[in-house]
Amino acid sequence: MKLTAFLAVAGILAVTAPAHAERPDCALFPDTHSRFACYDNVSRAPKPDPEATAKPNAAKAKTHSRKVGR
């Protein structure tokens, strides 16, 4: 029973967690080597498409209508 509750909570957390992480604040690293490595990693990260994240794609959305009472 405890394992089932744990799996349920873990599943809910996995589903509701954000899909992408926020960019780290590289200025918080203590030494310059770590800071520059952080900046290098952030600059190489893929950049999300702003149009795709700003609005949903309505062209792909399909609505199904069914005739009732045939």
URSULSUL-V763159 format. One line per field, one symbol per residue. ss: DSSP state (H for helix, E for strand, L for the rest). phi: phi as a letter, one per 30 degrees, with the letter a starting at -180 (. if undefined). Layout:
ss = ???
phi = ???
//
This chain:
ss = LHHHHHHHHHHHHHHHLLLLLLLLLHHHLLLHHHHHHHHHHHHHLLLLLHHHHHLLLLLLLLLLLLLLLL
phi = .ddddddddddddddddddbddddddddddcdddddddddddddddcdddddddbddddddcccccdcid
//
